[in-house]
Amino acid sequence: MNDERETPEISREKMRQEELKGNPAGSVHGGGLADLVGSMGWKGTGLLILVLIAGIIIASFIF
């Protein structure tokens, strides 16, 4: 890949991912939904939302 054409957002995300790999305990306090969604991409995020909505609908029928 060409590092010269890399956007600032992508380079920041790469640096953040490398930092998390080097210091896994540091992600305990800084982790959250944003880190989960950022690592999954848009398809994974959409799938997660669909699963959550389906779970809520199923739970409303059961209870």
C-alpha positions as CSV (number, residue, x, y, z in Angstrom):
1,M,0.0,0.0,0.0
2,N,1.0,3.6,-0.5
3,D,1.7,5.4,2.8
4,E,1.9,8.7,0.9
5,R,-1.8,8.7,0.0
6,E,-2.9,7.6,3.4
7,T,-5.5,10.0,5.0
8,P,-4.8,11.4,8.5
9,E,-7.7,9.4,9.9
10,I,-6.3,6.1,8.7
11,S,-2.8,6.9,10.0
12,R,-4.2,7.9,13.4
13,E,-6.3,4.7,13.6
14,K,-3.2,2.6,12.7
15,M,-1.1,4.3,15.4
16,R,-3.9,3.7,17.9
17,Q,-4.2,0.1,17.0
18,E,-0.5,-0.4,17.3
19,E,-0.5,1.2,20.7
20,L,-3.3,-1.1,21.9
21,K,-1.4,-4.1,20.6
22,G,1.7,-3.0,22.6
23,N,-0.2,-2.2,25.8
24,P,-3.3,-4.4,26.1
25,A,-4.0,-3.4,29.7
26,G,-4.2,0.3,28.6
27,S,-7.4,-0.5,26.7
28,V,-9.2,-1.4,29.9
29,H,-10.0,2.2,30.8
30,G,-10.1,3.6,27.3
31,G,-12.1,0.8,25.6
32,G,-15.8,1.1,24.8
33,L,-18.3,1.1,22.0
34,A,-16.2,3.4,19.8
35,D,-13.3,1.0,19.9
36,L,-15.6,-1.9,19.1
37,V,-17.2,-0.2,16.2
38,G,-14.0,1.2,14.9
39,S,-12.4,-2.2,14.7
40,M,-15.4,-3.9,13.0
41,G,-16.0,-1.6,10.0
42,W,-19.4,-0.6,8.6
43,K,-20.6,-4.1,7.8
44,G,-19.9,-5.5,11.2
45,T,-21.5,-2.5,12.8
46,G,-24.6,-2.9,10.8
47,L,-24.8,-6.6,11.7
48,L,-24.3,-5.7,15.4
49,I,-27.2,-3.2,15.2
50,L,-29.4,-5.8,13.5
51,V,-28.6,-8.4,16.1
52,L,-29.4,-6.0,19.0
53,I,-32.7,-5.0,17.4
54,A,-33.7,-8.6,16.8
55,G,-32.7,-9.4,20.5
56,I,-34.9,-6.6,21.8
57,I,-37.9,-7.7,19.7
58,I,-37.5,-11.4,20.8
59,A,-37.1,-10.3,24.4
60,S,-40.3,-8.2,24.2
61,F,-42.3,-11.2,22.9
62,I,-40.9,-13.5,25.7
63,F,-41.4,-11.1,28.6
